[in-house]
Amino acid sequence: MQKPPFESMEQMAEFTAGALSEACSHSAFALFQETPFRREAGFDRINQQEQDRIFNELVVAHLVLIMLLLEAPDLRVDEDFRGYFKILNQHIPKAYGQQLKKLGVEGDYLKDWEKLISLRYEEYARDRHEVRSAAMQLESAEKPLDLQDLSKIQLLLPAQTVAIGCHHHICRGKTEGRDELFKIQLESLSKFYVQFRVHFEGGKITPLTRAKVALKQVIRRKKKKRRK
């Protein structure tokens, strides 16, 4: 009999969080390298330290976006996965810390990253309510909202919230006249969000298939133990 690849949800969450963390950093770097993004961010006018700060904000934005996706109330997944997603959510910041550690980043900087991820998560999670309210006001200005409108607002709420917050931090609060930069960020983060939402909801494109299958095995083993 083949041994299951994971013995516990914690072990599986650690593995999956590592894969998600790498996906976040890769997507952030791809956006960071795009010519339109660099042009609108004014890379020809800022120094390397400022460019590094912008890259850090992009990475954190992707990490927090995954965290908000995992706790989205409208995410269409089996109830068995809700508990696992809660555990997985807690492993995301740790996974990125491990990724940085492998690259040789030292302890004090790892603590700074942990604080930054925590701060941005709290900020963007809190801002969801204001973004939802603003979106509802805009949609209802033209016609009464129906269930489809509300569903659409809820669906993209995490991506919109994170894009707004990330744009604010990248611009150091000076966002006036920088709409094109925001549009680039929103489009990129929305694509990333939708791609992984498809993953979690059981779509075909999924680097997490192994973890989902393993989770079902863990759940089945737990149910068998309870019946004994």
N, C-alpha and C positions, 0 to 999 in steps of 0.2 A: 504493500500500500504506500502510495506517494505521500511524503510528509508535506503538510500545508506550508506555503512560503512564509507565513506569519503566524506567530503563536498568540498574539494579543492585538487588541485595537491600538494600544499605545505604540507597539512596534510598527504596525502598519501605518499609523498616522505619521510617525517619524520619517518613514520611507517616502510617503506621498508628499509630505510637506517639503522634503528636500527637492523632489521633482518640481513642485510648484514654485519653490523659491528660485530655482534655476530658470524656469520659464519666465518668471517676473523680471529677473535681471537681464535676460536675453531680449525680451520685448522692450524694456526700458532703453537698452543700448541701441536697439534698432531705431527707435524713435529719435534718440539722441543724435544718431548719425545722419538722419534724413536732412537733405539740403534745405527744404522749405522750413523745417523746424529751426535749424541753425541760423537761417537767414532772419526769421521773425524773432528769434531770441536774441539777435544782435551779437552773435559770436565774434564778429570781427571787431567789436568794441569792448569786449570784456576779457579779463585775464583768465588764466588756467584755474585759479582757485574758485572763481565765480562759475566757471563751466562745470567744475567738479561738484559744486553745491547744487547746480541745476540737475545734474545727473542723479545725485542722491535723492532729490525730491521726486524724480521720475521713478526710481526704484521703489521708494516708500509708497508712492501712489499705487503702483501695481500690486505690492504686497497687501496694502490695506483694501484694495478693491477685491482681491481674492477673499480676504477675511469677511468683508461685507456680503459678498456673494454666498459664502458658506452659511451665513445666518439669515439670508433673505427669506422672509415668511412665505413668499409665493414660489419658492424653488420647488419644482415638481419632482420630488424624490420620495421613496418609501420611508415610512416613519422609522424603520430600523436604522436608516442612515443618519437621522437627525442627531442622535447621540454621538455617533462617530464623527460627524462634521464639527460638533462642538469641541471634541478632543483635537481634531485636525486643526481647527482654528487656532488653538492655543500653541500649536507646534510651529506655525508659520514664522513668527519672529525668531524663534530658536533656530529654525532651519537656516534662515539667512545668516544668523550669527555664526553657525557652523560653516557655512559657505565662505564667509569672510575669514574665518579662522584658518581654513585650508589655504587661503591665499596669503597668509602671513600677517593678517591684521592683528594687532596686539590688544590686550585686555581692556585698557581704558577706552579705546576707540569702539570696541564691541559694546561696552556699557553705554556709550553715547548713542550708538545705533539703536540699542534696545529702547532707550528713552525716546528717541525720535519717532520710532515706529509706534510706540505707545501713545505719544502726544498726537500724532496725526490720526491714529485710529479713533481716539476719543473725540477729536475735533470733527472728523468727517462723519462719524456715527451720529454725533449731535446735530450736525448741519443737515442731515437727511430730512428732518422735519420742515426746515425752512425751504429747502429746495422743492420738496413735495408741494408745499403750500403755494410757492411761486408758480410752479408748473400748472397746478390746478387753476390758479387765477388766470394764467395766460390762455389755457385751453377753454375755460368757461366764458372768456370775453367774447368769443364768436358764437358759441352755442352751448346749451345745457350739457353737462357731462353725463355720459352713459357708462355702463360697465366696461365697455371696450376702451373708452378713453382712460378710465381709472386704471385698468390693467396695463395699458401702455405706459402710463406715468410710473407705475410701480415697477414695471419690468426694467426700465433703464435708469431708475433712481440712483442705484449705487454708482454707475459709471458717470452720470451727470454730476453727482455730488463730489466725487473724487476729482473729476476734471476741473470743476470750479475752484476747489481748494488748492489743487496743485498749481493751477494757473496763477492764483493769488500769491502763492509762495515763490514761484519762479520769478514773478515780476516784482517781488518784494512789496506787494500791495499796490503798486502803481500799474493798474490794469487798463486804464483809460487809453483808447486808441490801439489796443493790442488784441483786437477781436480775431484776427487771422491766426495768431499764435494759439488762442483758445480753441478755435475750430480744429486745428491740427491735433491738439492734445485730445480733444473730445472724440474725434473720429478714431484715433489710435486706441484710446482706452476703451471705447465702446466695442470695437472689433475684438479686442482682447477679452473683454467681459463676456460678450456673446459667445465667443469660441469656447470659453471654459464653462459657461452655463450649459452649452450643448453637451460638453463632457459629463458634467455632473448629472444632467437629466437623462443620460443614457444614449446620447447621439453616437454616430459612427466614429467621429474623430476623437479618439480618447487615449491619451498616454496613461490614463489612470485605470484602465481596464483590469490590469492585474490586481490592483488594490481593491477594486469593487468586488471582484470574484473572491478574493481572499477574505473580505469583510463578511460575505455571505457564509463562507466556511467557518469563520470565527463565531458568527451568530448561531449557526446550526450546532456547533459543538457546545455552546453555552446552553442552548435549549435542551440538548440531549442530557447534559449534566443535571439540569433542573428536574428532568423527568425521572432520573435515577433515584 
